[in-house]
Amino acid sequence: MRTKLIVGNWKMNGSRAANAALLEGIVAGLDDARAEAAVCVPAPYLQQCQDALAGTPVAWGAQDVSMHACGAYTGEICASMLAEFDCRYVIVGHSERRAYHREDSDLVARKAQAVLAEGMTPIVCVGETLAQREAGETMQVVGGQLGAVLELLAPEQVARIVVAYEPVWAIGTGRNATPDVAQDVHAGLRAQLAARNADAAPGVRILYGGSMKPENARELLARPDIDGGLIGGAALKAQDFLAIIHAA
Ligand code: PGA
């Protein structure tokens, strides 16, 4: 049985004051939530998260990482640094990074490997654009993105990743994928995981991301292969984020 996982992706949002209020609100409102919760925050706020969340049920992590180990890579942050802040999760391959920073699937795969090497869990994002969906290329696109990662990892490492299906046309648009559309893709991704490691695939969590909010979370999360959510906008309000955690 997969424990549902709800991850807030703060993107490039936050301030020390706003974060303090948000984190306090999340922890205070968890009650007896049975889903796992985490926030992936801008790197300068990792210390603040560690201070505020250590000893609570909420995990934390980063939104990107360098594929390199420490060295002469100005502006980059390596996985061992993130591990020093006790990050549990690191998002890799978010579509905003693929689009604005030209990250390709090979680079994303190397980042996932760097995260695993430091004992953290990569959240590998995949997703098609609207044009690709309309051209009937969805499975080909997301399959290629996940395939690059699976190819680089050892089969036993498959058990240690989280996958996030985030259709680009649903991110920040208010237009979520329907539960049926998302379930179809998730089932396809799980089959692909199974082809690499049949024993691990049933345990890998596949999150949905793209305009998930309190109003649609329950229905999405009820589908058999939707194991949680990667939440952007709705993760910036404690009440909305908590509502999704409780829906899970
Ligand atoms: P959204 O973002 O929930 O604001 O659509 C999700 C994401 O990009 O991870």
Residues whose N, C-alpha, C, O or C-beta is under 5 A from the ligand:
A	BS01	PGA	N9 A170 I171 G172 T173 G209 G210 S211 M212 L230 I231 G232 G233 A234
